[in-house]
Amino acid sequence: MKTQVAIIGGGPSGLLLAQLLQTRGIESVVLERKTREYVLGRIRAGVLERGLVQLLEEAGCAARLHAEGIAHHGTLISYGDEMFRVDFTEHTGQQVMIYGQTEVTRDLYAAREKAGGGIEFNVADVVIEGADTDAPHVDYTVEGEARRLDCDFVAGCDGFHGVSRQAIPPEVRREYEKVYPFGWLGILTQTPPVNSELIYANSPRGFALCSMRTENLSRYYIQCSLSDKPEDWTDEAFWRELKRRIPAEQAETLITGPSIEKSIAPLRSFVTEPMRWGRLFLCGDAAHIVPPTGAKGLNTAASDVHYLYNGLREFYEDNRSDGIDSYSQKALSRVWKAQRFSWWFSSLMHTYPHQSEFDLKMQVAEIEFLRSNKAAQKAMAQNYVGLPY
């Protein structure tokens, strides 16, 4: 089998790239190691930057997003019983959309099927060959049957544990990593959110986040130990702890209910350089991971897709290689800015082991500076709604 772009990974970044290429008549085949049901069963974030919304519009996949998504024009920051709002619209003229990553993926799958685009599930034993030549190909198996996909380019959208990054020789790659000394315990519950906008809470007991997916589906998180397991926490214990970490007024109005999903996510910052080797390009989690504070994971993957899609479009439509040649540099420039924001916001809101009294005072001073300083709020708002591509 032959195609123009082989896309490894059928998550949102791989599907978005495939659909954008499809709109320009550029052929691709998506290879996904799991089933469609498995991919759609993963619970992920749901804050979409303006850039991602525009890409979904360009891909023709934004109708349900605009019909069902919730526009957020600001967010709330609390510390103890104090709380203030950072107004995105006032400072940037922009907003973010609340729309679950699972729903984004569902829309992209529907568009892929409607367009008749190539996609294979249950793919195993993937090996990328000849990425440093003009004729790369991907070897893989489906239900034990060996297959080969010849292509012009390979897009590695297969996540942190995928094969794409490992296909770049170790002597070429340089990796940067910071592992945080805590995790996030999150629950999904069929209850109305405690507030119409997200609440990021700094508490002496640890960080908490009050989020939502819809008007009757809420997502809540609390900072927890890396040694904790989801089964260590009953629903009652979770709600009790969450109420201790958010302002009393919100704790009193919080509507609780049984969890329909409960999980713990470790926090990590990770970047690999470069994001291109020959005709292999890394996108999203294959190249970088950010802490979930500020919801930059999917949005940073989307910016990668933007640069790669436009580079490939120029290659096929204008016979120019400028875009693909500068892909890694452009993508990494924005990635590191997103890393900085996620690192800063995580440092601001979490309780760290071995923090001194001075450290804690500095954290509160930083939050109060953000509360009182319009320039600081503008900088946060610009990063939160998404830096321009």
Secondary structure, DSSP 8 states (H G I E B T S, - for coil): -B-SEEEE--SHHHHHHHHHHHHTT--EEEE-SS-HHHHHT-----EE-HHHHHHHHHTT--HHHHHH-EEE-EEEEEETTEEEEEEHHHHHS--EEE--HHHHHHHHHHHHHHHT-EEE-SEEEEEEE-TTSSS-EEEEEETTEEEEEE-SEEEE-S-TTSSTGGGS-TTT-EEEEEEEEEEEEEEEESS--SSSS-EEEE-TT--EEEEEEETTEEEEEEEE-TT--GGG--HHHHHHHHHHHS-HHHHHH-----EEEEEEEEEEEEEEE-SEETTEEE-GGGTEE--TTTT-HHHHHHHHHHHHHHHHHHHHHH---HHHHTHHHHHHHHHHHHHHHHHHHHHHHS--TT--HHHHHHHHHHHHHHHH-HHHHHHHHHHHH----
